[in-house]
């Protein structure tokens, strides 16, 4: 026995008592802006509650039979999972109750949801409540993607107010529900910060401050099952990664099939994630408003690039309707530049 009174497990464990939680981070960010009303901070607290709730339901899903189909299809034709329905309900409820959101667009809802009970609310939120849900039964990581817009003064708060480029977003991010829940969030023109949900404390803890992507990395992530339908520049680009020629080393392939999981890995390690438009899906598959634009903002703020299949900067693409789609390439700056260069060779340049 150690008789000096400082022994024991707790005495030896280094405990960090100066923890930056998401709540503290948001409060400190708000204090930097003298003009801030606190509305944005309250909205982020409501988002945080939605993420914690969804993380809880996903952890419990197989125990309480929430996996499997709910018997209806969503607006984009996917069979709905029970968890999709729950995730969407949690999100709608959190946005309604915070009283700071005027309009909400969700992948699971055909029409935009307006909250007439909050006529003075100045924010609009776009989200995919549970992205990658077809993977849920297999225990593969899924996530929530979100973007926040501030409505222009005098705007009535209709869905048309959201048909704007991603450059107008004030914040965006995603939560990945894997072995632990990871939240990545960024503000317009700001840094990218990663938080991890500590289940014991029930708090998101800052674990990845000021995330920066490697400028290049020999990893590519795409569904090569679609290669039959790819346009020539995409085929040439991917073949160039696999067969680099004399003395070159081929890229590693990593594809999970859950956008949030693939994007999070790409953000951490570098490389490129691609979901190009093709002959089968000429517009592309991913939704501009609540998948492509929020991810593009995260990647740009972390030093990467994101472009559409037409090689347009993703954040400048304006959706024609709230569920409009696009092809996308996002990742390390130099890796996306290679895609742009191959398309240029084929005469495809951003208009």
Backbone torsions as a table, in degrees:
resi	resn	phi	psi	omega
1	UNK	NA	137.5	175.6
2	UNK	-83.8	119.5	-173.1
3	UNK	-90.8	1.6	-175.1
4	UNK	-90.5	3.4	170.8
5	UNK	83.4	-1.3	-179.9
6	UNK	-112.3	14.4	179.8
7	UNK	-81.5	-165.9	179.3
8	UNK	87.4	160.5	-174.4
9	UNK	-59.4	-44.3	-175.8
10	UNK	-66.7	-37.9	179.7
11	UNK	-63.1	-30.6	-177.0
12	UNK	-90.2	-24.3	-176.5
13	UNK	-75.4	131.1	176.2
14	UNK	-81.0	115.8	-177.9
15	UNK	-109.3	124.9	177.8
16	UNK	-83.2	113.6	-179.4
17	UNK	-99.3	-3.3	178.8
18	UNK	-106.0	68.0	-174.3
19	UNK	-89.4	134.6	174.4
20	UNK	-94.3	106.7	176.0
21	UNK	-86.4	166.8	176.9
22	UNK	-60.7	-39.6	179.6
23	UNK	-60.4	-46.5	179.5
24	UNK	-64.9	-43.1	-180.0
25	UNK	-58.0	-47.2	-178.6
26	UNK	-64.2	-40.0	179.9
27	UNK	-64.5	-42.3	-179.9
28	UNK	-68.7	-36.1	176.7
29	UNK	-64.8	-42.1	-179.8
30	UNK	-61.5	-39.1	-178.0
31	UNK	-63.9	-22.8	179.7
32	UNK	-74.5	-17.4	-176.9
33	UNK	-112.9	101.8	-175.1
34	UNK	-61.4	-27.2	-176.9
35	UNK	-82.5	-5.7	-174.4
36	UNK	-64.3	138.6	179.6
37	UNK	-95.2	-15.3	-176.3
38	UNK	95.2	-8.4	-178.8
39	UNK	-62.3	-44.7	-178.9
40	UNK	-62.5	-41.2	179.3
41	UNK	-61.8	-43.7	179.0
42	UNK	-63.6	-39.0	177.5
43	UNK	-62.3	-42.1	179.5
44	UNK	-66.0	-33.5	176.1
45	UNK	-65.0	-38.9	177.7
46	UNK	-65.6	-40.2	176.2
47	UNK	-61.0	-44.2	-178.7
48	UNK	-58.8	-41.8	178.7
49	UNK	-63.6	-40.8	179.1
50	UNK	-61.6	-43.2	-179.3
51	UNK	-63.9	-43.6	179.8
52	UNK	-62.4	-41.1	-179.4
53	UNK	-64.4	-46.9	-178.9
54	UNK	-63.8	-41.0	178.1
55	UNK	-58.3	-40.6	179.8
56	UNK	-65.1	-47.0	-178.2
57	UNK	-64.9	-36.3	179.1
58	UNK	-67.8	-41.3	177.2
59	UNK	-60.9	-35.8	-176.4
60	UNK	-89.8	-8.6	-166.2
61	UNK	-50.3	-53.6	-173.5
62	UNK	-71.0	-25.0	179.4
63	UNK	-73.2	-36.3	-175.6
64	UNK	-111.1	24.3	170.7
65	UNK	57.0	49.8	177.5
66	UNK	-100.1	-6.8	175.6
67	UNK	-81.3	175.9	-176.7
68	UNK	90.3	170.9	-173.2
69	UNK	-83.2	147.0	179.4
70	UNK	-93.3	-2.1	174.0
71	UNK	91.8	6.7	176.4
72	UNK	-137.5	162.8	178.3
73	UNK	-106.4	150.9	176.2
74	UNK	-88.8	-175.0	-172.0
75	UNK	-63.1	-26.3	-176.4
76	UNK	-97.2	10.7	172.6
77	UNK	90.6	-3.6	178.5
78	UNK	-75.3	142.2	172.1
79	UNK	-64.9	134.9	-177.3
80	UNK	-83.7	137.5	173.0
81	UNK	-87.5	156.4	175.5
82	UNK	-58.4	-39.3	-179.3
83	UNK	-67.6	-31.1	174.6
84	UNK	-58.3	-45.8	-177.4
85	UNK	-63.7	-46.2	-179.2
86	UNK	-64.2	-46.1	179.8
87	UNK	-58.2	-42.4	179.2
88	UNK	-65.6	-45.3	179.9
89	UNK	-61.1	-42.1	178.6
90	UNK	-60.5	-44.4	-177.6
91	UNK	-64.7	-47.9	-179.1
92	UNK	-59.9	-44.8	-178.6
93	UNK	-62.8	-43.7	-179.7
94	UNK	-64.4	-40.5	-179.4
95	UNK	-70.4	-36.9	178.6
96	UNK	-66.2	-45.7	-171.3
97	UNK	-74.5	-20.8	-178.1
98	UNK	-76.4	-14.9	173.8
99	UNK	66.3	12.7	-179.5
100	UNK	-112.1	-2.6	-177.2
101	UNK	-110.0	127.9	179.8
102	UNK	-92.7	-33.9	-175.1
103	UNK	-146.0	142.2	-178.6
104	UNK	-132.1	131.6	172.5
105	UNK	-113.7	126.1	178.3
106	UNK	-123.6	147.0	177.1
107	UNK	-59.6	-29.2	-174.8
108	UNK	-83.7	-6.1	-176.4
109	UNK	-117.4	127.2	-178.2
110	UNK	-62.6	-43.1	-178.5
111	UNK	-103.8	156.5	173.5
112	UNK	-68.8	146.0	179.5
113	UNK	-100.9	122.8	175.6
114	UNK	-105.6	151.1	179.2
115	UNK	-114.2	86.2	-175.8
116	UNK	-64.1	-19.2	179.5
117	UNK	-70.5	-9.5	179.3
118	UNK	-124.7	66.7	-174.3
119	UNK	-64.3	-21.9	-177.9
120	UNK	-93.9	-1.2	-180.0
121	UNK	-64.5	137.7	-171.8
122	UNK	-110.0	5.0	-175.4
123	UNK	-116.2	151.7	173.2
124	UNK	-123.8	138.9	-179.2
125	UNK	-121.8	137.3	175.5
126	UNK	-120.5	140.1	-175.6
127	UNK	-155.8	153.3	164.7
128	UNK	-114.4	101.3	-168.8
129	UNK	-59.9	-45.5	175.8
130	UNK	-135.0	94.4	-178.5
131	UNK	-83.5	134.4	179.0
132	UNK	86.0	22.1	-171.5
133	UNK	-65.1	-17.3	177.8
134	UNK	-65.4	-15.8	179.6
135	UNK	-89.9	-5.5	-169.2
136	UNK	-59.6	-44.5	-175.7
137	UNK	-62.0	-24.7	-179.0
138	UNK	-91.0	2.9	178.2
139	UNK	74.6	18.8	179.3
140	UNK	-82.8	146.2	-177.4
141	UNK	-58.9	133.7	172.6
142	UNK	-120.8	180.0	-178.6
143	UNK	-162.5	176.3	174.7
144	UNK	-115.2	133.0	175.2
145	UNK	-114.4	139.0	-177.7
146	UNK	-145.1	153.9	173.0
147	UNK	-138.7	150.1	-179.8
148	UNK	-125.7	128.7	175.7
149	UNK	-115.7	149.3	171.5
150	UNK	-100.3	129.4	-178.4
151	UNK	-73.6	141.6	177.8
152	UNK	-63.5	151.7	177.5
153	UNK	-54.1	131.8	176.9
154	UNK	80.9	-2.6	178.7
155	UNK	-68.3	136.4	-175.5
156	UNK	-72.9	-10.3	-179.1
157	UNK	79.2	47.8	176.8
158	UNK	-108.8	168.0	-177.1
159	UNK	-61.0	-28.4	179.1
160	UNK	-61.7	-26.3	179.3
161	UNK	-67.9	-11.3	-178.3
162	UNK	-102.1	-2.7	179.3
163	UNK	-84.3	67.8	-174.5
164	UNK	-132.1	159.7	179.1
165	UNK	-69.3	158.2	179.3
166	UNK	-63.9	-19.1	177.7
167	UNK	-61.9	-19.4	178.7
168	UNK	-82.6	-9.8	-179.5
169	UNK	-64.2	143.8	175.7
170	UNK	-94.0	-22.5	178.3
171	UNK	-162.1	156.7	174.8
172	UNK	-157.6	172.6	177.6
173	UNK	166.8	-168.4	178.9
174	UNK	-156.0	157.2	171.9
175	UNK	-118.1	133.6	175.6
176	UNK	-110.9	125.6	-178.9
177	UNK	-98.9	89.0	-179.9
178	UNK	-113.6	-135.9	176.1
179	UNK	-58.2	-33.2	169.3
180	UNK	-137.2	164.2	178.7
181	UNK	-86.8	122.8	-179.9
182	UNK	-110.6	127.2	177.0
183	UNK	-112.1	126.4	175.7
184	UNK	-115.5	126.9	-176.0
185	UNK	-138.1	145.3	177.0
186	UNK	-144.2	149.7	175.7
187	UNK	-105.1	163.2	-179.7
188	UNK	-55.9	123.4	178.3
189	UNK	70.0	9.0	-175.8
190	UNK	-104.3	-172.2	178.4
191	UNK	-85.6	172.0	178.9
192	UNK	-108.3	127.8	-177.8
193	UNK	-124.7	138.0	-179.2
194	UNK	-110.9	134.5	-179.5
195	UNK	-122.0	148.9	177.7
196	UNK	-120.2	133.2	-179.2
197	UNK	-75.9	117.7	173.9
198	UNK	-89.6	107.1	-174.7
199	UNK	-65.2	-29.9	-179.5
200	UNK	-66.7	-40.5	-179.4
201	UNK	-89.9	-19.3	-174.9
202	UNK	69.0	29.9	-176.3
203	UNK	-130.6	145.7	169.1
204	UNK	-81.6	124.3	-176.9
205	UNK	-108.0	135.5	177.8
206	UNK	-67.3	111.2	-178.5
207	UNK	-117.6	-20.1	-178.9
208	UNK	-130.1	74.7	-179.2
209	UNK	-72.0	144.9	173.4
210	UNK	46.5	63.3	-177.6
211	UNK	-68.3	132.2	177.2
212	UNK	-130.0	132.6	-179.4
213	UNK	-81.2	146.2	168.6
214	UNK	-61.3	144.1	-177.8
215	UNK	-66.2	-28.5	176.5
216	UNK	-151.1	156.5	178.0
217	UNK	-166.6	136.5	-173.6
218	UNK	-84.8	60.4	176.0
219	UNK	-133.1	132.2	173.3
220	UNK	-125.5	150.3	-174.3
221	UNK	-136.6	106.9	179.7
222	UNK	-159.1	159.4	178.7
223	UNK	-85.5	97.3	-177.4
224	UNK	-72.8	-8.7	173.4
225	UNK	-62.3	-20.6	179.4
226	UNK	-91.6	2.7	-170.5
227	UNK	-61.6	-25.0	176.4
228	UNK	-58.5	-33.2	-174.2
229	UNK	-96.5	-3.8	-175.9
230	UNK	-66.9	151.6	172.1
231	UNK	-75.1	159.9	-174.4
232	UNK	-54.4	-45.7	-177.5
233	UNK	-60.5	-36.0	-179.4
234	UNK	-68.6	-43.7	177.5
235	UNK	-58.5	-46.3	-178.0
236	UNK	-63.1	-43.0	-178.4
237	UNK	-61.8	-50.1	-176.7
238	UNK	-68.2	-39.4	176.6
239	UNK	-60.9	-35.4	178.0
240	UNK	-64.8	-29.9	177.8
241	UNK	-74.8	-35.6	-175.4
242	UNK	-84.1	-34.1	-177.8
243	UNK	-124.7	79.3	-170.3
244	UNK	-76.5	-2.1	179.7
245	UNK	89.1	-176.6	-173.1
246	UNK	-51.8	122.2	174.3
247	UNK	78.7	-8.8	-179.4
248	UNK	-81.9	159.4	-179.6
249	UNK	-113.2	128.2	-178.8
250	UNK	-66.4	153.2	177.3
251	UNK	-72.9	154.3	170.9
252	UNK	-82.0	145.0	177.0
253	UNK	-104.4	129.8	177.4
254	UNK	-137.3	112.2	-179.6
255	UNK	-140.7	117.7	-179.3
256	UNK	-94.0	-36.5	-178.5
257	UNK	91.9	10.4	173.2
258	UNK	-122.2	112.4	-169.8
259	UNK	-54.2	-43.7	-177.3
260	UNK	-62.1	-44.0	-179.1
261	UNK	-66.4	-43.9	178.6
262	UNK	-65.1	-40.9	-179.5
263	UNK	-68.2	-40.3	-178.8
264	UNK	-64.4	-43.1	177.6
265	UNK	-62.3	-42.2	179.9
266	UNK	-64.2	-39.5	178.6
267	UNK	-62.5	-41.9	-178.1
268	UNK	-73.9	-46.4	-170.6
269	UNK	-101.2	-16.6	-173.9
270	UNK	90.0	177.7	-175.5
271	UNK	109.7	-155.4	-177.3
272	UNK	-141.7	141.9	171.5
273	UNK	-113.7	130.1	-177.7
274	UNK	-130.6	131.6	168.1
275	UNK	-133.3	79.0	-173.4
276	UNK	-73.6	155.0	166.8
277	UNK	-65.9	152.4	179.7
278	UNK	-148.0	-173.0	-175.8
279	UNK	-66.9	-26.7	-180.0
280	UNK	-80.3	-37.0	178.7
281	UNK	-126.9	80.3	-172.5
282	UNK	-59.3	-27.7	178.5
283	UNK	-87.9	-17.2	-172.6
284	UNK	105.7	175.5	-175.6
285	UNK	-111.1	-30.2	-173.5
286	UNK	-86.8	144.3	-175.9
287	UNK	-79.4	133.5	-174.9
288	UNK	-64.4	-48.2	-167.6
289	UNK	-68.7	-43.2	-171.9
290	UNK	-121.6	10.1	171.4
291	UNK	-126.2	-59.5	-173.9
292	UNK	-68.8	-52.2	-174.8
293	UNK	-63.6	-47.8	179.1
294	UNK	-60.5	-41.1	178.4
295	UNK	-65.1	-40.0	-179.8
296	UNK	-60.9	-39.7	-179.5
297	UNK	-65.8	-42.0	177.5
298	UNK	-60.0	-48.4	-175.1
299	UNK	-67.7	-41.2	177.8
300	UNK	-63.2	-43.6	-178.4
301	UNK	-68.2	-18.4	177.1
302	UNK	-95.5	7.8	176.2
303	UNK	95.4	7.5	179.7
304	UNK	-98.3	-164.9	177.7
305	UNK	-134.2	157.2	173.8
306	UNK	-147.4	126.4	-180.0
307	UNK	-133.1	159.5	175.8
308	UNK	-84.6	177.5	178.1
309	UNK	-67.3	-16.7	175.8
310	UNK	-92.0	9.8	178.8
311	UNK	66.9	19.9	175.0
312	UNK	-84.1	142.4	174.8
313	UNK	-55.0	124.8	-172.0
314	UNK	-58.0	-36.6	-177.7
315	UNK	-69.8	-12.3	179.5
316	UNK	-100.0	-2.0	179.2
317	UNK	-74.8	127.8	-179.8
318	UNK	-102.2	119.1	179.7
319	UNK	-68.3	145.1	179.0
320	UNK	-82.8	-27.9	173.9
321	UNK	-147.5	170.0	-168.9
322	UNK	-65.8	-23.1	178.9
323	UNK	-108.4	23.0	-178.7
324	UNK	-63.7	151.3	-173.6
325	UNK	-117.9	165.3	176.9
326	UNK	-155.2	157.9	165.3
327	UNK	-80.6	159.6	-179.3
328	UNK	-149.6	144.9	168.8
329	UNK	-128.2	120.9	177.8
330	UNK	-139.7	148.1	-179.3
331	UNK	159.6	-154.1	-179.7
332	UNK	-58.4	146.4	-173.5
333	UNK	-55.0	-51.6	-175.5
334	UNK	-68.3	-31.7	-178.8
335	UNK	-69.9	-42.0	178.2
336	UNK	-68.6	-33.6	178.4
337	UNK	-60.7	-35.4	178.3
338	UNK	-62.1	-39.7	177.7
339	UNK	-63.0	-45.8	-179.3
340	UNK	-60.3	-42.6	-178.0
341	UNK	-64.8	-41.4	178.5
342	UNK	-64.1	-41.8	179.5
343	UNK	-65.8	-37.4	177.3
344	UNK	-58.3	-41.8	179.9
345	UNK	-59.0	-30.8	179.2
346	UNK	-93.9	10.4	176.8
347	UNK	80.9	12.7	179.0
348	UNK	-101.7	108.8	179.0
349	UNK	-129.5	155.1	179.8
350	UNK	-61.8	133.8	179.1
351	UNK	-77.6	NA	NA
